[in-house]
Amino acid sequence: MTGANAMLAAATPLLWVRIFASALQVVAVAVGGPLLLGLMGKVRARAESRIGPPITQGLADLRKLVRKEAIRAEHTSAVASLAPLVLLGSAVVASAVTPLLTTSTIITGGGDLFVVVYLLLMGSVALALGGLDAGTAFGGMGSSRAMTIGAISEPALLVAILAMAVQAKTSSLPGIVAGTLAHPAWLTSPQWILALAALAIVVIAETGRIPVDNPSTHLELTMIREAMMLEYAGPDLSMVTAGEAMRFALLLGLLVNLFFPWGVDTSRSVAALLIALVALAAKTALLAIVIALIEVSTAKLRLFRIPELLAGGFVLAVMAVTAGLVIK
């Protein structure tokens, strides 16, 4: 057993403690996702000398959508009905096993990085299939573009985290976080700096932010993620919107905890979990503000330039793994 895993196994808490911690993580991501998007919208509006909607607008929109009637296109199959459930369910499971508040999640030893990455991939594929199922031009166009981006960004995400797993000698995300807390000097190593740059690019792509995608646009020729959601309405749209918001909060939380893990609970106490919740909220809010300020001063890339950006992120991730194998 590796050193990081041994640290986790040495004090495995009771099952109910791990269940509570994972449930708290899911609630934090479910509520925090729309709030983070609302915070970014408010920051962008203020930077553009506008008032903008309130930070809680996302939660209000979800409540409104849940109360509406479910309407589906006439010729859709069961895929369109299942896609929102798969997207939301994969985000919930990934939030439960990822070390956002604690290194002791519901799964003993924590979520493996391959499991978390492929849970995120499952949600992306489900949304793309849902966009294709209606047979509309915009849905198919958005799904095609999303899969093109995902074909590069998902491997880059996996390889970037793998670079950190090489140094921590474990593929367990809680193990990587625990190892980083025990060895802060890792954060200044070349592989971690390269992995940080790669993950930053991947998170921007996976969450559909500028310069990869503009979530506020409704121009058909430039839409990517928005195009896949055009055929959804009512409760289905609420699940898709909530799933996308949860993926956004999850990726931001994973990014800040891998590189700035201070505040993550390792003592397995309720008080430490509450402190970790405050720390996670502060770190993700600060990162969301930085992303929003960058978006205000950055233009969206042309569609044919996006693969070049993502390929650069993948190269950085490969360089991070190589540095981890070479530098001992």
C-alpha positions as CSV (number, residue, x, y, z in Angstrom):
1,M,0.0,0.0,0.0
2,T,1.4,3.4,-0.9
3,G,2.1,6.1,1.7
4,A,-0.9,8.3,0.9
5,N,-3.3,5.4,0.9
6,A,-1.8,4.2,4.2
7,M,-2.6,7.6,5.8
8,L,-6.2,7.3,4.7
9,A,-6.6,3.7,5.8
10,A,-5.1,4.3,9.2
11,A,-8.1,6.2,10.4
12,T,-11.1,5.1,8.4
13,P,-14.2,6.7,10.0
14,L,-17.5,5.0,10.6
15,L,-19.8,4.4,7.7
16,W,-22.4,7.0,8.8
17,V,-19.7,9.7,9.1
18,R,-18.6,9.0,5.5
19,I,-22.2,9.0,4.3
20,F,-22.8,12.3,6.0
21,A,-19.7,13.8,4.5
22,S,-20.5,12.7,1.0
23,A,-24.1,13.9,1.3
24,L,-22.9,17.3,2.5
25,Q,-20.6,17.4,-0.6
26,V,-23.5,16.7,-2.9
27,V,-25.6,19.4,-1.3
28,A,-22.7,21.9,-1.4
29,V,-22.1,21.2,-5.1
30,A,-25.9,21.3,-6.0
31,V,-26.4,24.6,-4.3
32,G,-23.0,26.0,-4.9
33,G,-23.0,25.4,-8.7
34,P,-25.9,27.9,-9.5
35,L,-24.5,30.3,-6.9
36,L,-21.1,30.3,-8.5
37,L,-22.6,30.9,-12.0
38,G,-24.7,33.7,-10.5
39,L,-21.6,35.2,-8.9
40,M,-19.8,35.2,-12.2
41,G,-22.7,36.8,-13.9
42,K,-22.8,39.5,-11.3
43,V,-19.0,40.1,-11.6
44,R,-19.2,40.3,-15.4
45,A,-22.2,42.7,-15.2
46,R,-20.4,45.0,-12.7
47,A,-17.2,45.0,-14.9
48,E,-19.4,46.0,-17.8
49,S,-21.1,48.8,-15.8
50,R,-24.4,46.9,-15.5
51,I,-26.4,45.9,-12.4
52,G,-27.0,42.3,-13.5
53,P,-29.2,39.7,-12.0
54,P,-28.9,38.6,-8.4
55,I,-26.5,35.9,-7.4
56,T,-29.4,33.6,-6.5
57,Q,-31.0,33.9,-10.0
58,G,-29.8,30.4,-10.9
59,L,-31.6,28.8,-8.0
60,A,-34.8,30.8,-8.8
61,D,-34.6,29.6,-12.4
62,L,-34.3,26.0,-11.4
63,R,-37.4,26.3,-9.1
64,K,-39.4,27.9,-11.9
65,L,-38.4,25.2,-14.4
66,V,-39.3,22.3,-12.0
67,R,-42.9,23.7,-11.7
68,K,-43.4,23.8,-15.5
69,E,-45.0,21.1,-17.6
70,A,-42.6,18.6,-19.2
71,I,-42.7,19.0,-23.0
72,R,-40.7,16.8,-25.4
73,A,-40.3,16.8,-29.2
74,E,-42.7,14.5,-31.0
75,H,-40.2,12.1,-32.5
76,T,-37.7,11.7,-29.7
77,S,-36.9,8.4,-28.1
78,A,-36.1,7.3,-24.6
79,V,-32.7,8.7,-25.0
80,A,-34.0,12.3,-24.7
81,S,-35.8,11.3,-21.5
82,L,-32.8,9.5,-19.9
83,A,-30.1,11.9,-20.9
84,P,-31.0,14.6,-18.2
85,L,-31.2,11.8,-15.6
86,V,-27.8,10.4,-16.6
87,L,-26.2,13.8,-16.6
88,L,-27.5,14.8,-13.2
89,G,-26.9,11.3,-11.7
90,S,-23.3,11.2,-12.9
91,A,-22.7,14.7,-11.4
92,V,-24.2,13.6,-8.1
93,V,-22.1,10.4,-7.9
94,A,-18.9,12.2,-8.9
95,S,-19.6,14.9,-6.2
96,A,-20.1,12.2,-3.6
97,V,-16.8,10.5,-4.2
98,T,-14.5,13.4,-5.0
99,P,-12.5,14.9,-2.1
100,L,-14.2,18.3,-2.0
101,L,-14.7,18.7,1.8
102,T,-13.1,15.6,3.2
103,T,-10.7,12.8,2.2
104,S,-13.1,10.3,3.7
105,T,-16.0,9.9,1.3
106,I,-18.6,7.2,1.1
107,I,-16.3,4.9,-0.8
108,T,-13.5,3.6,1.5
109,G,-10.2,4.9,0.2
110,G,-11.9,7.6,-1.9
111,G,-12.8,8.0,-5.5
112,D,-10.2,6.9,-8.1
113,L,-9.3,9.5,-10.7
114,F,-10.3,7.2,-13.5
115,V,-13.8,6.8,-12.0
116,V,-14.3,10.5,-11.6
117,V,-13.1,11.4,-15.1
118,Y,-15.3,8.7,-16.7
119,L,-18.3,9.8,-14.6
120,L,-17.9,13.3,-16.1
121,L,-17.4,11.7,-19.5
122,M,-20.7,9.8,-19.1
123,G,-22.6,13.0,-18.5
124,S,-21.0,14.7,-21.5
125,V,-21.9,11.7,-23.8
126,A,-25.5,11.6,-22.4
127,L,-26.0,15.3,-23.1
128,A,-24.6,14.9,-26.6
129,L,-26.9,11.9,-27.3
130,G,-29.9,13.9,-26.0
131,G,-29.0,16.7,-28.4
132,L,-28.8,14.3,-31.3
133,D,-32.0,12.4,-30.5
134,A,-34.4,15.3,-31.5
135,G,-32.9,15.3,-35.0
136,T,-32.7,19.0,-35.2
137,A,-29.8,20.8,-37.0
138,F,-28.7,22.8,-34.0
139,G,-28.8,19.9,-31.6
140,G,-26.7,17.8,-34.0
141,M,-24.3,20.6,-34.6
142,G,-23.8,21.3,-30.9
143,S,-23.3,17.6,-30.1
144,S,-20.8,17.2,-32.8
145,R,-18.8,20.2,-31.6
146,A,-19.0,19.1,-27.9
147,M,-17.7,15.6,-28.8
148,T,-14.9,17.1,-30.8
149,I,-13.8,19.2,-27.8
150,G,-14.4,16.4,-25.4
151,A,-12.2,14.0,-27.4
152,I,-9.2,16.2,-26.6
153,S,-10.2,17.7,-23.2
154,E,-11.2,14.5,-21.4
155,P,-7.8,12.8,-22.1
156,A,-6.0,16.0,-21.1
157,L,-7.9,16.0,-17.8
158,L,-7.0,12.4,-17.2
159,V,-3.3,12.8,-18.0
160,A,-3.0,16.0,-16.0
161,I,-4.3,14.4,-12.8
162,L,-2.2,11.3,-13.6
163,A,0.9,13.5,-13.5
164,M,0.0,14.2,-9.8
165,A,-0.8,10.6,-9.2
166,V,2.7,9.6,-10.3
167,Q,4.3,11.7,-7.6
168,A,1.7,10.7,-4.9
169,K,2.0,7.1,-6.0
170,T,-1.7,6.6,-5.9
171,S,-4.6,7.1,-8.3
172,S,-7.0,7.9,-5.5
173,L,-8.0,11.5,-5.5
174,P,-8.3,11.7,-1.7
175,G,-4.8,10.1,-1.5
176,I,-3.4,12.8,-3.8
177,V,-5.0,15.5,-1.7
178,A,-3.7,13.9,1.6
179,G,-0.3,13.5,0.1
180,T,-0.2,17.2,-1.0
181,L,-1.2,18.2,2.5
182,A,1.7,16.1,3.9
183,H,4.2,17.4,1.3
184,P,3.5,21.0,0.4
185,A,6.7,21.2,-1.5
186,W,5.1,19.1,-4.3
187,L,3.2,22.2,-5.3
188,T,6.4,23.9,-6.5
189,S,7.6,20.9,-8.6
190,P,7.6,21.2,-12.4
191,Q,5.0,18.5,-12.9
192,W,2.5,20.2,-10.7
193,I,3.0,23.6,-12.3
194,L,2.5,22.0,-15.8
195,A,-0.5,20.0,-14.6
196,L,-2.0,23.2,-13.2
197,A,-1.7,24.9,-16.5
198,A,-3.2,21.9,-18.3
199,L,-6.1,21.5,-15.9
200,A,-6.9,25.2,-16.1
201,I,-7.4,24.9,-19.9
202,V,-9.4,21.7,-19.5
203,V,-11.8,23.1,-16.9
204,I,-12.5,26.1,-19.1
205,A,-13.3,23.8,-22.0
206,E,-15.3,21.3,-19.9
207,T,-17.5,24.0,-18.4
208,G,-18.1,25.8,-21.7
209,R,-16.5,29.2,-20.7
210,I,-14.8,31.8,-22.8
211,P,-12.6,31.5,-24.9
212,V,-13.9,28.0,-25.8
213,D,-17.6,28.7,-25.6
214,N,-19.8,31.6,-24.6
215,P,-22.6,30.5,-22.2
216,S,-24.5,33.7,-22.6
217,T,-24.8,33.7,-26.4
218,H,-27.8,32.6,-28.4
219,L,-26.3,32.9,-31.8
220,E,-26.9,29.6,-33.5
221,L,-23.6,29.5,-35.4
222,T,-21.5,29.8,-32.3
223,M,-23.5,27.7,-29.7
224,I,-22.0,24.5,-28.4
225,R,-23.5,23.4,-25.1
226,E,-26.5,25.7,-25.4
227,A,-27.4,24.0,-28.8
228,M,-27.7,20.6,-27.1
229,M,-30.2,22.0,-24.6
230,L,-32.6,23.7,-27.1
231,E,-35.1,20.8,-27.2
232,Y,-35.4,20.5,-23.4
233,A,-38.1,22.3,-21.4
234,G,-39.6,22.2,-17.9
235,P,-38.3,19.6,-15.5
236,D,-36.0,18.1,-18.1
237,L,-34.3,21.4,-18.7
238,S,-34.0,21.9,-14.9
239,M,-32.1,18.6,-14.6
240,V,-29.8,19.5,-17.5
241,T,-29.2,23.0,-16.1
242,A,-28.6,21.6,-12.6
243,G,-26.3,18.9,-13.9
244,E,-24.2,21.4,-15.9
245,A,-24.0,23.7,-12.8
246,M,-22.9,20.8,-10.6
247,R,-20.2,19.8,-13.1
248,F,-19.0,23.4,-13.1
249,A,-18.8,23.5,-9.3
250,L,-17.2,20.0,-9.1
251,L,-14.5,20.9,-11.6
252,L,-13.7,24.2,-9.8
253,G,-13.6,22.4,-6.5
254,L,-11.4,19.6,-7.8
255,L,-9.0,22.1,-9.3
256,V,-8.6,24.2,-6.1
257,N,-8.3,21.2,-3.8
258,L,-5.7,19.5,-5.9
259,F,-3.5,22.5,-6.0
260,F,-4.6,24.4,-2.8
261,P,-5.8,21.6,-0.5
262,W,-5.7,23.6,2.7
263,G,-9.0,23.4,4.6
264,V,-9.9,19.9,3.4
265,D,-11.0,17.8,6.4
266,T,-8.7,15.0,7.4
267,S,-9.7,14.8,11.1
268,R,-13.2,13.2,10.4
269,S,-15.1,15.6,12.6
270,V,-18.3,17.6,12.0
271,A,-16.6,20.9,13.0
272,A,-13.8,20.2,10.5
273,L,-16.3,19.5,7.8
274,L,-18.0,22.9,8.4
275,I,-14.6,24.6,8.3
276,A,-13.9,22.7,5.0
277,L,-17.2,23.9,3.6
278,V,-16.3,27.6,4.3
279,A,-12.8,27.1,2.8
280,L,-14.2,25.4,-0.3
281,A,-16.7,28.2,-0.8
282,A,-14.1,30.9,-0.5
283,K,-11.6,29.1,-2.8
284,T,-14.1,28.4,-5.5
285,A,-15.7,31.8,-5.3
286,L,-12.3,33.5,-5.7
287,L,-11.5,31.3,-8.7
288,A,-14.9,32.0,-10.2
289,I,-14.3,35.7,-9.9
290,V,-10.9,35.4,-11.6
291,I,-12.5,33.5,-14.5
292,A,-15.3,36.0,-14.8
293,L,-12.8,38.9,-15.0
294,I,-10.8,37.1,-17.6
295,E,-14.0,36.5,-19.7
296,V,-14.8,40.2,-19.7
297,S,-11.5,41.0,-21.4
298,T,-11.2,37.9,-23.6
299,A,-13.0,37.2,-26.9
300,K,-14.3,33.7,-27.9
301,L,-11.9,31.8,-30.1
302,R,-13.0,30.8,-33.6
303,L,-14.2,27.2,-33.7
304,F,-11.3,25.9,-35.7
305,R,-8.8,27.4,-33.2
306,I,-10.3,25.6,-30.2
307,P,-8.6,22.2,-30.9
308,E,-5.3,24.0,-31.0
309,L,-5.8,25.4,-27.5
310,L,-6.9,22.0,-26.2
311,A,-4.0,20.3,-27.9
312,G,-1.7,22.7,-26.1
313,G,-3.4,21.6,-22.8
314,F,-2.8,18.0,-23.6
315,V,0.8,18.6,-24.4
316,L,1.3,20.4,-21.1
317,A,-0.3,17.4,-19.4
318,V,2.0,14.9,-21.1
319,M,5.0,17.1,-20.2
320,A,3.8,17.0,-16.6
321,V,3.7,13.2,-16.6
322,T,7.2,13.1,-18.2
323,A,8.6,15.5,-15.7
324,G,7.1,13.4,-12.9
325,L,8.8,10.2,-14.3
326,V,12.1,11.9,-14.9
327,I,12.5,14.0,-11.8
328,K,12.7,11.9,-8.7
